[in-house]
Amino acid sequence: MNTKTILYIFVVPIVLWALESLNIDRFFKKGRVAQIRLFYLILCFGLSYLITNFFYDFFLSTQIVSLSGL
């Protein structure tokens, strides 16, 4: 497994756990359960993508800095 896959495995549950604290139901019309769930999943995967890429890029940039001797 590569590093990004491992990061995704750890980040997705954390984002799901954090999103559970939000009450996003009040922003949607009543009775739109399927659309709320779809939005919730899209939001979860979008945030997971951004967080994973941030940590991965940060890790790579710190490796480059440490290898260059700065």
C-alpha positions in Angstrom: 0.0 0.0 0.0 1.2 3.4 -0.7 1.3 6.3 1.7 -1.8 8.1 0.4 -3.9 5.0 0.7 -2.9 4.6 4.4 -3.6 8.3 5.0 -7.1 7.9 3.4 -7.8 4.9 5.7 -7.0 7.1 8.7 -8.5 10.4 7.6 -12.0 9.3 6.3 -13.2 7.9 9.7 -11.9 11.0 11.5 -13.7 13.3 9.0 -16.9 11.2 9.4 -16.6 11.5 13.2 -16.1 15.2 13.0 -19.0 15.8 10.6 -21.4 13.9 12.9 -21.2 16.9 15.2 -22.8 19.1 12.6 -26.6 19.5 12.3 -26.8 19.8 8.5 -30.4 18.6 8.3 -31.7 22.1 9.0 -30.1 23.5 5.8 -32.2 21.1 3.7 -35.8 20.7 2.9 -37.8 18.2 5.0 -38.1 14.7 3.5 -34.9 14.9 1.4 -33.0 12.2 3.3 -31.3 10.7 0.2 -30.1 14.1 -0.9 -28.8 14.9 2.6 -26.9 11.6 2.7 -25.4 12.2 -0.7 -24.3 15.7 0.3 -22.8 14.3 3.5 -20.8 11.7 1.6 -19.6 14.2 -1.0 -18.6 16.6 1.8 -16.8 13.8 3.7 -14.8 12.6 0.6 -14.0 16.2 -0.4 -12.6 17.1 3.0 -10.8 13.7 3.2 -9.2 14.4 -0.1 -8.0 17.9 0.9 -6.7 16.8 4.3 -4.9 13.8 2.9 -3.2 15.8 0.1 -2.2 18.5 2.6 -0.5 16.0 4.9 1.1 14.1 2.0 2.5 17.3 0.5 3.6 18.5 3.8 5.4 15.2 4.4 7.1 15.4 1.0 8.2 19.0 1.4 9.7 18.3 4.8 11.6 15.4 3.4 12.9 17.6 0.6 14.0 20.3 3.0 15.7 17.8 5.3 17.5 16.1 2.4 18.8 19.5 1.1 20.4 20.3 4.4 18.5 23.5 5.1 
